[in-house]
Amino acid sequence: MKRLNNGLLKKTLVLVSALLFCAAPLAKSTDNSAPLNIEADKLEMHEKDSTSIYHGNVKITKGSLKITGDKIVIKNKNGKLHKIQINGKPATFYQLNDLNETISAESHFMDYKANTGILELKQKALLLKSKNRFSSEHIIYDTLKDIVKAGKENSATTQETPRVKITIYPENKKTN
């Protein structure tokens, strides 16, 4: 078995760190200085196409950030994070922001595109932002603009798709 290239390991760790900073721009600022921890049953690194694949009960933590899945694929392009795919039943994402508000998500498939800040959730998708809850078979969350879109992925689909369900709680108003 070929020994792991130390340069490749460093590139992968930088790539994963970049992912964790990009995936949640509203993240708790103390997360930036927290150590990165990754656990998986198996790791594959493909240096030629700048891809790392983690298999089996994958857990990634960094400060308040927690990502879990059965398989996580991280792709780099031109030395920068390009895409992360998280698969699981469910795959999960959790993080706090500086106001200690939670942002969490779960679905069977998650795709995050770094260049656009888009997190796409497919199959049994659930997004929780603070107390607000969005559920659908398909949710798109723009992490940079803080925009949530939910509903049918393809309007040409003839299958009956479950409706979007949303629960929004009123803000607590401070009294003088």
N, CA, C and O of each residue as an XYZ file, in Angstrom:
704
protein
N       0.845     -1.178      0.000
C       0.000      0.000      0.000
C       0.893      1.245      0.000
O       1.858      1.323      0.760
N       0.572      2.188     -0.835
C       1.353      3.413     -0.952
C       1.183      4.261      0.300
O       0.067      4.432      0.789
N       2.291      4.795      0.823
C       2.224      5.683      1.997
C       1.593      7.000      1.595
O       1.764      7.477      0.473
N       0.871      7.571      2.521
C       0.180      8.831      2.280
C       1.196      9.948      2.076
O       2.070     10.160      2.916
N       1.081     10.647      0.980
C       1.941     11.773      0.652
C       1.667     12.907      1.641
O       0.533     13.374      1.739
N       2.696     13.358      2.379
C       2.526     14.397      3.391
C       2.009     15.696      2.784
O       1.201     16.385      3.407
N       2.457     16.042      1.586
C       1.968     17.242      0.909
C       0.495     17.131      0.573
O      -0.254     18.100      0.694
N       0.079     15.940      0.149
C      -1.331     15.709     -0.157
C      -2.174     15.808      1.107
O      -3.272     16.364      1.078
N      -1.674     15.279      2.204
C      -2.404     15.369      3.468
C      -2.583     16.823      3.875
O      -3.670     17.215      4.299
N      -1.532     17.628      3.752
C      -1.630     19.049      4.085
C      -2.636     19.752      3.185
O      -3.433     20.561      3.659
N      -2.605     19.445      1.868
C      -3.564     20.043      0.934
C      -4.989     19.684      1.333
O      -5.882     20.532      1.302
N      -5.198     18.431      1.707
C      -6.541     17.985      2.088
C      -7.009     18.695      3.345
O      -8.162     19.118      3.423
N      -6.133     18.830      4.330
C      -6.520     19.508      5.562
C      -6.813     20.982      5.317
O      -7.736     21.539      5.910
N      -6.024     21.624      4.437
C      -6.304     23.013      4.080
C      -7.639     23.098      3.356
O      -8.426     24.015      3.596
N      -7.893     22.141      2.472
C      -9.146     22.100      1.732
C     -10.336     21.951      2.675
O     -11.321     22.678      2.544
N     -10.258     21.029      3.610
C     -11.354     20.819      4.556
C     -11.536     22.056      5.432
O     -12.666     22.454      5.713
N     -10.436     22.665      5.865
C     -10.536     23.890      6.664
C     -11.232     24.989      5.870
O     -12.083     25.699      6.406
N     -10.875     25.132      4.594
C     -11.521     26.140      3.750
C     -13.011     25.857      3.634
O     -13.831     26.773      3.677
N     -13.348     24.602      3.488
C     -14.757     24.229      3.420
C     -15.504     24.695      4.652
O     -16.587     25.271      4.551
N     -14.940     24.454      5.780
C     -15.629     24.755      7.017
C     -15.765     26.255      7.228
O     -16.709     26.699      7.882
N     -14.847     27.042      6.692
C     -14.991     28.500      6.785
C     -16.014     28.995      5.776
O     -16.785     29.907      6.076
N     -16.033     28.404      4.574
C     -16.932     28.858      3.518
C     -18.361     28.395      3.741
O     -19.297     29.121      3.407
N     -18.550     27.221      4.287
C     -19.883     26.637      4.379
C     -20.806     27.408      5.291
O     -22.025     27.288      5.172
N     -20.270     28.183      6.183
C     -21.140     28.913      7.100
C     -20.561     30.283      7.395
O     -19.935     30.478      8.436
N     -20.761     31.244      6.486
C     -20.189     32.562      6.682
C     -20.765     33.278      7.901
O     -20.169     34.236      8.393
N     -21.908     32.827      8.386
C     -22.496     33.424      9.573
C     -22.060     32.674     10.823
O     -22.693     32.794     11.872
N     -20.995     31.911     10.720
C     -20.542     31.036     11.801
C     -19.994     31.809     12.984
O     -19.616     32.975     12.873
N     -19.961     31.142     14.097
C     -19.381     31.687     15.318
C     -17.911     32.002     15.048
O     -17.174     31.134     14.582
N     -17.482     33.209     15.330
C     -16.120     33.630     14.995
C     -15.073     32.810     15.730
O     -13.962     32.646     15.226
N     -15.396     32.291     16.905
C     -14.423     31.473     17.643
C     -14.176     30.132     16.964
O     -13.187     29.465     17.266
N     -15.058     29.725     16.050
C     -14.851     28.470     15.320
C     -13.589     28.523     14.451
O     -12.956     27.496     14.205
N     -13.226     29.727     13.988
C     -12.047     29.860     13.125
C     -10.769     29.370     13.786
O      -9.892     28.831     13.111
N     -10.651     29.551     15.100
C      -9.425     29.151     15.793
C      -9.539     27.768     16.446
O      -8.593     27.306     17.082
N     -10.679     27.115     16.293
C     -10.880     25.790     16.876
C     -10.174     24.732     16.029
O     -10.039     24.898     14.816
N      -9.722     23.645     16.659
C      -9.086     22.572     15.887
C     -10.100     21.833     15.020
O     -11.275     21.724     15.371
N      -9.628     21.330     13.889
C     -10.442     20.553     12.971
C     -10.271     19.077     13.312
O      -9.146     18.588     13.414
N     -11.382     18.369     13.488
C     -11.348     16.937     13.786
C     -12.188     16.191     12.761
O     -13.329     16.563     12.486
N     -11.607     15.131     12.196
C     -12.316     14.309     11.221
C     -12.197     12.861     11.660
O     -11.109     12.390     11.991
N     -13.321     12.156     11.662
C     -13.341     10.728     11.947
C     -14.080     10.041     10.815
O     -15.114     10.529     10.358
N     -13.556      8.911     10.361
C     -14.212      8.119      9.320
C     -13.653      6.708      9.392
O     -12.573      6.475      9.934
N     -14.401      5.781      8.840
C     -13.910      4.404      8.778
C     -12.846      4.245      7.697
O     -11.967      3.389      7.802
N     -12.931      5.085      6.644
C     -12.030      4.939      5.502
C     -11.827      6.285      4.825
O     -12.751      7.098      4.773
N     -10.639      6.528      4.311
C     -10.304      7.753      3.575
C      -9.663      7.377      2.253
O      -8.793      6.507      2.201
N     -10.098      8.037      1.178
C      -9.451      7.927     -0.137
C      -9.058      9.322     -0.570
O      -9.873     10.242     -0.505
N      -7.812      9.496     -1.016
C      -7.374     10.778     -1.565
C      -6.963     10.564     -3.008
O      -6.165      9.679     -3.317
N      -7.516     11.381     -3.883
C      -7.210     11.314     -5.310
C      -6.495     12.610     -5.668
O      -7.131     13.627     -5.947
N      -5.181     12.564     -5.656
C      -4.379     13.765     -5.862
C      -4.578     14.365     -7.253
O      -4.605     15.588     -7.394
N      -4.717     13.525     -8.284
C      -4.835     14.036     -9.648
C      -6.056     14.930     -9.844
O      -5.984     15.932    -10.556
N      -7.174     14.575     -9.218
C      -8.365     15.414     -9.388
C      -8.722     16.174     -8.106
O      -9.839     16.673     -7.971
N      -7.776     16.262     -7.168
C      -7.931     17.048     -5.928
C      -9.236     16.724     -5.195
O     -10.015     17.611     -4.849
N      -9.444     15.432     -4.974
C     -10.652     14.969     -4.300
C     -10.279     14.108     -3.113
O      -9.372     13.280     -3.198
N     -10.987     14.303     -1.990
C     -10.851     13.402     -0.851
C     -12.227     12.853     -0.523
O     -13.222     13.579     -0.529
N     -12.267     11.551     -0.236
C     -13.523     10.855      0.009
C     -13.435     10.171      1.367
O     -12.516      9.395      1.626
N     -14.397     10.467      2.226
C     -14.465      9.879      3.555
C     -15.678      8.953      3.588
O     -16.777      9.349      3.200
N     -15.474      7.713      4.054
C     -16.538      6.708      4.085
C     -16.793      6.251      5.517
O     -15.874      6.203      6.335
N     -18.034      5.919      5.809
C     -18.388      5.223      7.039
C     -18.453      6.080      8.278
O     -17.417      6.435      8.840
N     -19.647      6.421      8.714
C     -19.865      7.153      9.959
C     -18.919      8.354     10.073
O     -18.197      8.499     11.060
N     -18.936      9.205      9.050
C     -18.021     10.344      8.972
C     -18.503     11.457      9.910
O     -19.679     11.822      9.914
N     -17.578     11.978     10.692
C     -17.870     13.088     11.602
C     -16.787     14.141     11.434
O     -15.597     13.851     11.565
N     -17.210     15.371     11.141
C     -16.288     16.501     11.032
C     -16.742     17.526     12.059
O     -17.909     17.917     12.083
N     -15.810     17.963     12.912
C     -16.133     18.999     13.898
C     -15.062     20.077     13.873
O     -13.886     19.808     13.630
N     -15.499     21.300     14.131
C     -14.594     22.442     14.250
C     -15.344     23.491     15.052
O     -16.197     24.193     14.509
N     -15.035     23.606     16.347
C     -15.775     24.514     17.213
C     -17.218     24.065     17.310
O     -17.487     22.913     17.649
N     -18.159     24.969     17.016
C     -19.577     24.616     17.085
C     -20.052     23.839     15.856
O     -21.146     23.275     15.868
N     -19.240     23.804     14.796
C     -19.625     23.136     13.558
C     -19.560     21.624     13.711
O     -18.585     21.069     14.217
N     -20.633     20.971     13.257
C     -20.677     19.509     13.245
C     -21.319     19.069     11.934
O     -22.432     19.484     11.611
N     -20.611     18.224     11.178
C     -21.121     17.656      9.938
C     -21.005     16.148     10.059
O     -19.957     15.636     10.453
N     -22.080     15.423      9.720
C     -22.021     13.962      9.751
C     -22.617     13.408      8.465
O     -23.457     14.043      7.828
N     -22.174     12.229      8.101
C     -22.712     11.550      6.933
C     -22.120     10.168      6.797
O     -21.155      9.821      7.478
N     -22.699      9.391      5.922
C     -22.160      8.066      5.633
C     -20.985      8.174      4.665
O     -20.059      7.364      4.698
N     -21.041      9.198      3.794
C     -19.968      9.442      2.821
C     -19.879     10.939      2.576
O     -20.894     11.590      2.329
N     -18.673     11.489      2.643
C     -18.454     12.904      2.366
C     -17.354     13.010      1.316
O     -16.264     12.463      1.487
N     -17.653     13.722      0.223
C     -16.692     13.917     -0.868
C     -16.374     15.406     -0.937
O     -17.275     16.238     -1.038
N     -15.080     15.734     -0.881
C     -14.634     17.121     -0.946
C     -13.794     17.293     -2.209
O     -12.814     16.579     -2.419
N     -14.195     18.261     -3.056
C     -13.486     18.494     -4.317
C     -12.874     19.887     -4.309
O     -13.501     20.865     -3.902
N     -11.630     19.946     -4.773
C     -10.877     21.181     -4.863
C     -10.699     21.513     -6.348
O     -10.590     20.612     -7.180
N     -10.670     22.806     -6.676
C     -10.452     23.222     -8.062
C      -9.552     24.442     -8.045
O      -9.856     25.428     -7.373
N      -8.455     24.390     -8.773
C      -7.487     25.491     -8.842
C      -7.016     25.929     -7.452
O      -6.872     27.121     -7.183
N      -6.781     24.955     -6.581
C      -6.254     25.241     -5.249
C      -7.265     25.760     -4.244
O      -6.890     26.146     -3.137
N      -8.561     25.776     -4.614
C      -9.598     26.276     -3.710
C     -10.720     25.254     -3.611
O     -10.921     24.426     -4.498
N     -11.443     25.341     -2.501
C     -12.596     24.478     -2.326
C     -13.597     24.731     -3.437
O     -13.943     25.879     -3.717
N     -14.061     23.665     -4.068
C     -15.041     23.779     -5.142
C     -16.409     23.265     -4.697
O     -17.422     23.937     -4.888
N     -16.434     22.065     -4.100
C     -17.716     21.430     -3.807
C     -17.555     20.402     -2.701
O     -16.509     19.765     -2.570
N     -18.601     20.250     -1.913
C     -18.654     19.168     -0.935
C     -19.998     18.470     -1.094
O     -21.037     19.114     -1.238
N     -19.960     17.154     -1.067
C     -21.165     16.345     -1.133
C     -21.232     15.512      0.141
O     -20.257     14.864      0.524
N     -22.395     15.535      0.794
C     -22.586     14.787      2.031
C     -23.784     13.869      1.818
O     -24.880     14.334      1.506
N     -23.572     12.568      1.986
C     -24.642     11.590      1.842
C     -24.831     10.874      3.172
O     -23.857     10.563      3.858
N     -26.071     10.614      3.535
C     -26.358      9.885      4.764
C     -27.849      9.701      4.928
O     -28.642     10.247      4.161
N     -28.211      8.961      5.891
C     -29.629      8.730      6.179
C     -29.888      8.986      7.643
O     -30.133      8.043      8.395
N     -29.841     10.245      8.075
C     -29.611     11.449      7.279
C     -28.159     11.939      7.370
O     -27.397     11.546      8.253
N     -27.814     12.809      6.425
C     -26.593     13.614      6.541
C     -26.996     14.837      7.367
O     -28.119     15.326      7.239
N     -26.092     15.333      8.209
C     -26.461     16.460      9.068
C     -25.405     17.560      9.043
O     -24.225     17.323      8.783
N     -25.876     18.767      9.323
C     -25.034     19.965      9.429
C     -25.558     20.763     10.611
O     -26.770     20.926     10.756
N     -24.665     21.262     11.457
C     -25.070     22.062     12.619
C     -23.988     23.098     12.893
O     -22.800     22.781     12.838
N     -24.389     24.338     13.189
C     -23.427     25.369     13.578
C     -24.138     26.501     14.306
O     -25.315     26.770     14.066
N     -23.417     27.150     15.186
C     -23.908     28.345     15.877
C     -23.321     29.572     15.208
O     -22.228     29.509     14.646
N     -24.043     30.703     15.262
C     -23.451     31.965     14.835
C     -23.047     32.759     16.086
O     -23.195     32.263     17.203
N     -22.547     33.970     15.910
C     -22.069     34.760     17.051
C     -23.184     35.184     18.005
O     -22.911     35.593     19.133
N     -24.431     35.088     17.562
C     -25.563     35.403     18.434
C     -26.082     34.147     19.134
O     -27.137     34.173     19.769
N     -25.332     33.047     19.015
C     -25.708     31.733     19.549
C     -27.011     31.213     18.957
O     -27.719     30.439     19.601
N     -27.332     31.632     17.731
C     -28.469     31.093     17.009
C     -27.989     29.869     16.237
O     -26.873     29.847     15.717
N     -28.835     28.864     16.170
C     -28.443     27.642     15.477
C     -28.871     27.674     14.018
O     -29.922     28.207     13.662
N     -28.024     27.090     13.196
C     -28.348     26.802     11.813
C     -28.061     25.320     11.663
O     -26.921     24.882     11.814
N     -29.090     24.556     11.368
C     -28.872     23.121     11.202
C     -29.680     22.615     10.021
O     -30.694     23.200      9.639
N     -29.209     21.518      9.454
C     -29.869     20.937      8.290
C     -29.682     19.432      8.318
O     -28.713     18.908      8.869
N     -30.635     18.762      7.710
C     -30.473     17.331      7.488
C     -31.240     16.941      6.235
O     -32.267     17.535      5.907
N     -30.732     15.949      5.552
C     -31.361     15.377      4.367
C     -30.560     14.149      3.993
O     -29.545     13.847      4.621
N     -31.014     13.437      2.967
C     -30.253     12.272      2.530
C     -29.055     12.682      1.678
O     -28.029     12.001      1.668
N     -29.194     13.809      0.959
C     -28.110     14.295      0.116
C     -27.951     15.798      0.308
O     -28.936     16.534      0.271
N     -26.722     16.257      0.512
C     -26.407     17.687      0.598
C     -25.281     17.985     -0.375
O     -24.301     17.247     -0.463
N     -25.441     19.081     -1.102
C     -24.379     19.579     -1.982
C     -24.102     21.007     -1.589
O     -25.022     21.816     -1.471
N     -22.816     21.328     -1.383
C     -22.429     22.707     -1.102
C     -21.468     23.151     -2.187
O     -20.458     22.493     -2.438
N     -21.784     24.281     -2.839
C     -20.919     24.845     -3.881
C     -20.268     26.097     -3.323
O     -20.949     27.083     -3.039
N     -18.964     26.063     -3.166
C     -18.230     27.136     -2.506
C     -18.286     28.456     -3.257
O     -18.377     29.515     -2.636
N     -18.234     28.410     -4.599
C     -18.182     29.668     -5.356
C     -19.483     30.461     -5.254
O     -19.468     31.682     -5.410
N     -20.609     29.794     -4.994
C     -21.890     30.489     -4.886
C     -22.434     30.527     -3.462
O     -23.352     31.295     -3.175
N     -21.882     29.711     -2.564
C     -22.388     29.634     -1.191
C     -23.733     28.938     -1.092
O     -24.459     29.124     -0.116
N     -24.072     28.131     -2.101
C     -25.373     27.453     -2.142
C     -25.271     26.072     -1.483
O     -24.423     25.256     -1.843
N     -26.157     25.834     -0.506
C     -26.297     24.529      0.127
C     -27.619     23.948     -0.363
O     -28.682     24.519     -0.120
N     -27.550     22.808     -1.057
C     -28.749     22.173     -1.599
C     -29.025     20.886     -0.830
O     -28.142     20.044     -0.662
N     -30.260     20.748     -0.368
C     -30.682     19.586      0.413
C     -31.723     18.815     -0.399
O     -32.679     19.403     -0.905
N     -31.535     17.492     -0.522
C     -32.467     16.668     -1.285
C     -32.887     15.456     -0.465
O     -32.084     14.888      0.275
N     -34.128     15.071     -0.599
C     -34.764     13.921      0.037
C     -34.854     14.090      1.549
O     -33.848     14.080      2.260
N     -36.077     14.244      2.012
C     -36.381     14.418      3.432
C     -35.572     15.570      4.015
O     -34.929     15.434      5.056
N     -35.616     16.699      3.326
C     -34.809     17.862      3.684
C     -35.463     18.658      4.808
O     -36.678     18.853      4.839
N     -34.623     19.106      5.718
C     -35.057     19.916      6.847
C     -33.994     20.967      7.113
O     -32.813     20.643      7.237
N     -34.413     22.237      7.201
C     -33.507     23.328      7.529
C     -34.091     24.056      8.728
O     -35.250     24.470      8.707
N     -33.288     24.212      9.771
C     -33.697     24.943     10.974
C     -32.791     26.146     11.125
O     -31.570     26.011     11.207
N     -33.405     27.344     11.162
C     -32.657     28.581     11.363
C     -33.253     29.235     12.591
O     -34.391     29.702     12.558
N     -32.491     29.273     13.678
C     -33.013     29.712     14.967
C     -34.203     28.821     15.295
O     -34.043     27.602     15.372
N     -35.387     29.386     15.489
C     -36.578     28.584     15.787
C     -37.357     28.215     14.526
O     -38.253     27.374     14.580
N     -37.029     28.829     13.402
C     -37.791     28.639     12.173
C     -37.431     27.324     11.502
O     -36.270     26.916     11.477
N     -38.458     26.667     10.954
C     -38.304     25.308     10.423
C     -38.841     25.251      8.995
O     -39.965     25.682      8.736
N     -38.044     24.723      8.070
C     -38.431     24.547      6.676
C     -38.244     23.071      6.333
O     -37.158     22.526      6.533
N     -39.279     22.421      5.824
C     -39.126     21.024      5.416
C     -39.729     20.829      4.035
O     -40.750     21.427      3.696
N     -39.080     19.981      3.243
C     -39.490     19.720      1.871
C     -38.638     18.574      1.355
O     -37.716     18.122      2.035
N     -38.941     18.109      0.169
C     -38.073     17.120     -0.472
C     -36.865     17.808     -1.110
O     -35.884     17.148     -1.455
N     -36.934     19.140     -1.269
C     -35.837     19.879     -1.908
C     -35.769     21.283     -1.315
O     -36.742     22.035     -1.370
N     -34.619     21.631     -0.750
C     -34.408     22.961     -0.180
C     -33.084     23.496     -0.702
O     -32.086     22.777     -0.744
N     -33.084     24.752     -1.096
C     -31.852     25.436     -1.486
C     -31.664     26.592     -0.513
O     -32.552     27.429     -0.349
N     -30.493     26.633      0.136
C     -30.190     27.698      1.090
C     -28.960     28.452      0.606
O     -27.870     27.886      0.522
N     -29.138     29.728      0.289
C     -28.037     30.599     -0.111
C     -27.416     31.144      1.174
O     -27.969     32.045      1.805
N     -26.272     30.594      1.554
C     -25.637     30.957      2.823
C     -25.078     32.377      2.798
O     -24.916     32.992      3.851
N     -24.782     32.905      1.612
C     -24.210     34.249      1.516
C     -25.282     35.327      1.594
O     -25.059     36.380      2.191
N     -26.451     35.072      0.990
C     -27.531     36.060      0.971
C     -28.619     35.752      1.993
O     -29.557     36.532      2.155
N     -28.498     34.609      2.689
C     -29.475     34.176      3.686
C     -30.873     34.063      3.069
O     -31.844     34.615      3.586
N     -30.950     33.323      1.935
C     -32.211     33.104      1.221
C     -32.520     31.608      1.221
O     -31.651     30.790      0.920
N     -33.759     31.255      1.558
C     -34.210     29.868      1.546
C     -35.247     29.700      0.446
O     -36.190     30.486      0.350
N     -35.074     28.676     -0.385
C     -36.066     28.300     -1.396
C     -36.388     26.828     -1.164
O     -35.490     26.010     -0.965
N     -37.681     26.497     -1.191
C     -38.080     25.113     -0.967
C     -39.198     24.745     -1.918
O     -39.990     25.596     -2.321
N     -39.258     23.480     -2.273
C     -40.327     22.992     -3.139
C     -39.796     22.052     -4.183
O     -38.691     21.523     -4.067
N     -40.599     21.849     -5.207
C     -40.237     20.905     -6.259
C     -38.935     21.321     -6.927
O     -38.716     22.496     -7.224
N     -38.072     20.330     -7.156
C     -36.800     20.593     -7.819
C     -37.011     20.878     -9.298
O     -36.339     21.733     -9.875
N     -37.942     20.163     -9.906
C     -38.183     20.295    -11.341
C     -39.681     20.428    -11.554
O     -40.429     19.499    -11.251
N     -40.129     21.549    -12.063
C     -41.562     21.794    -12.228
C     -42.203     20.860    -13.249
O     -43.428     20.746    -13.283
N     -41.405     20.188    -14.084
C     -41.946     19.267    -15.084
C     -42.242     17.889    -14.484
O     -42.774     17.019    -15.173
N     -41.903     17.684    -13.215
C     -42.134     16.397    -12.576
C     -43.624     16.124    -12.478
O     -44.392     16.993    -12.065
N     -44.037     14.911    -12.858
C     -45.449     14.553    -12.804
C     -45.804     13.840    -11.504
O     -46.986     13.697    -11.192
N     -44.832     13.399    -10.756
C     -45.108     12.715     -9.499
C     -45.648     13.697     -8.467
O     -45.314     14.881     -8.472
N     -46.478     13.179     -7.596
C     -46.998     13.970     -6.476
C     -45.842     14.224     -5.511
O     -45.243     13.275     -5.004
N     -45.526     15.477     -5.257
C     -44.440     15.849     -4.360
C     -45.031     16.449     -3.097
O     -45.935     17.281     -3.170
N     -44.529     16.033     -1.929
C     -45.050     16.621     -0.690
C     -44.884     18.139     -0.696
O     -43.928     18.682     -1.249
N     -45.837     18.795     -0.070
C     -45.815     20.252     -0.011
C     -44.719     20.731      0.928
O     -44.249     19.989      1.791
N     -44.324     21.979      0.745
C     -43.365     22.632      1.627
C     -44.077     22.927      2.938
O     -45.238     23.336      2.939
N     -43.385     22.721      4.051
C     -43.938     23.035      5.363
C     -42.988     23.992      6.064
O     -41.785     23.742      6.140
N     -43.537     25.096      6.579
C     -42.725     26.136      7.194
C     -43.354     26.528      8.522
O     -44.570     26.697      8.618
N     -42.522     26.671      9.537
C     -42.964     27.207     10.819
C     -42.052     28.366     11.150
O     -40.842     28.188     11.290
N     -42.630     29.574     11.278
C     -41.843     30.768     11.592
C     -42.375     31.347     12.897
O     -43.570     31.611     13.032
N     -41.492     31.536     13.832
C     -41.864     32.075     15.128
C     -41.669     33.585     15.157
O     -40.715     34.093     14.568
N     -42.561     34.314     15.836
C     -42.392     35.782     15.911
C     -41.163     36.120     16.744
O     -40.774     35.383     17.650
N     -40.566     37.261     16.406
C     -39.418     37.748     17.179
C     -39.914     38.215     18.531
O     -41.008     38.768     18.644
N     -39.107     37.992     19.555
C     -39.440     38.515     20.892
C     -39.122     39.992     20.922
O     -37.983     40.391     20.680
N     -40.122     40.809     21.218
C     -39.899     42.247     21.288
C     -39.586     42.619     22.725
O     -40.273     42.201     23.658
N     -38.536     43.411     22.886
C     -38.133     43.876     24.221
C     -39.059     44.993     24.644
O     -39.395     45.868     23.846
N     -39.466     44.965     25.880
C     -40.321     46.034     26.425
C     -39.475     46.978     27.237
O     -38.499     46.565     27.864
N     -39.847     48.269     27.231
C     -39.098     49.279     27.982
C     -39.504     49.289     29.428
O     -38.976     50.077     30.213
